[in-house]
């Protein structure tokens, strides 16, 4: 019995490097970034509070979180072909929704800055909107909405696969 590896071609020239799929590179890069950011946030790493400027007003955690806000929905996008190239109604809807989530992830830092008025995203009891309690509520909605939207998108897609397999199974019976 012979076991073959699909990624290695027998007729390939050994002096030539194997071609790597760009999609896999994008997916694994985004997934690695996502898992790294989650690990840093969950453990409360000291990197999160390290200042990027001399005044100590810009914590590295803001940029790390921003990377996570972008990489999580991109992991879903690059990981599920049907969300990149949708073929059905539900897939088209989920793909469009995921693209909105990706755009919100990219805009998370500037929107958060506009809400807080600072890059440490600290809010006070001000009566004005920027930096106040209403802005803080919008900040948290945005900050929880992006990962929730990405997770709901992939979960909805997986559930739709279960239903499509069940319907296929009942039609064949």
KARA-V164442 format. One record per residue. RES is the residue in three letters. SS is DSSP state (A for helix, B for strand, O for the rest). OMEGA is omega in whole degrees, 0 to 359 (none if undefined). NEAR is the number of other C-alpha atoms within 8 Angstrom. Layout:
BEGIN
RES SS OMEGA NEAR
RES SS OMEGA NEAR
END
This chain:
BEGIN
UNK O 182 2
UNK O 178 3
UNK O 179 4
UNK O 178 4
UNK O 184 6
UNK O 183 5
UNK O 179 4
UNK O 179 7
UNK O 181 7
UNK O 182 4
UNK O 182 4
UNK O 177 7
UNK O 183 5
UNK O 180 5
UNK O 180 4
UNK O 178 6
UNK O 177 5
UNK O 177 5
UNK O 180 4
UNK O 180 6
UNK O 181 6
UNK A 181 6
UNK A 179 7
UNK A 179 9
UNK A 180 9
UNK A 182 10
UNK A 183 12
UNK A 175 9
UNK A 180 8
UNK A 179 12
UNK A 178 11
UNK A 178 8
UNK A 180 11
UNK A 181 13
UNK A 178 8
UNK A 179 8
UNK A 179 12
UNK A 180 9
UNK A 180 8
UNK A 181 11
UNK A 182 10
UNK A 181 7
UNK A 181 6
UNK O 183 7
UNK O 177 9
UNK A 176 6
UNK A 183 8
UNK A 182 13
UNK A 179 9
UNK O 183 10
UNK B 177 11
UNK O 179 9
UNK O 183 7
UNK O 180 6
UNK O 181 5
UNK O 183 9
UNK O 181 11
UNK O 179 10
UNK B 177 14
UNK A 180 12
UNK A 178 10
UNK A 179 12
UNK A 178 9
UNK A 179 10
UNK A 178 10
UNK A 177 12
UNK A 178 11
UNK A 179 12
UNK A 178 14
UNK A 188 11
UNK A 180 12
UNK A 178 13
UNK A 176 15
UNK A 175 11
UNK A 178 14
UNK A 182 10
UNK A 182 11
UNK A 182 12
UNK A 183 7
UNK O 183 8
UNK A 183 9
UNK A 177 9
UNK A 174 12
UNK A 181 9
UNK O 186 6
UNK O 180 10
UNK O 181 7
UNK O 181 6
UNK A 182 6
UNK A 179 6
UNK A 178 12
UNK A 178 11
UNK A 181 8
UNK A 178 11
UNK A 178 12
UNK A 178 8
UNK A 180 9
UNK A 178 14
UNK A 175 8
UNK A 179 8
UNK A 177 12
UNK A 179 12
UNK A 177 8
UNK A 176 9
UNK A 179 12
UNK A 182 10
UNK A 184 8
UNK A 182 12
UNK A 180 10
UNK A 178 7
UNK A 180 8
UNK A 177 11
UNK A 179 11
UNK A 179 9
UNK A 185 13
UNK A 185 16
UNK O 178 9
UNK O 182 9
UNK O 173 12
UNK O 177 8
UNK O 176 9
UNK O 183 8
UNK O 181 10
UNK O 179 7
UNK O 182 6
UNK O 174 8
UNK O 179 5
UNK O 182 6
UNK O 183 10
UNK O 180 9
UNK O 182 14
UNK O 184 14
UNK A 177 11
UNK A 177 7
UNK A 179 13
UNK A 179 12
UNK A 177 8
UNK A 177 9
UNK A 181 11
UNK A 175 9
UNK A 179 8
UNK A 184 9
UNK A 175 10
UNK A 183 8
UNK A 182 9
UNK A 179 14
UNK A 178 11
UNK A 179 8
UNK A 179 10
UNK A 181 13
UNK A 178 8
UNK A 179 8
UNK A 182 11
UNK A 177 9
UNK A 177 8
UNK A 178 8
UNK A 180 10
UNK A 178 8
UNK A 179 8
UNK A 176 8
UNK A 178 8
UNK A 180 8
UNK A 180 8
UNK A 177 8
UNK A 178 8
UNK A 179 8
UNK A 178 8
UNK A 180 8
UNK A 181 8
UNK A 178 7
UNK A 182 6
UNK A 183 5
UNK O none 4
END
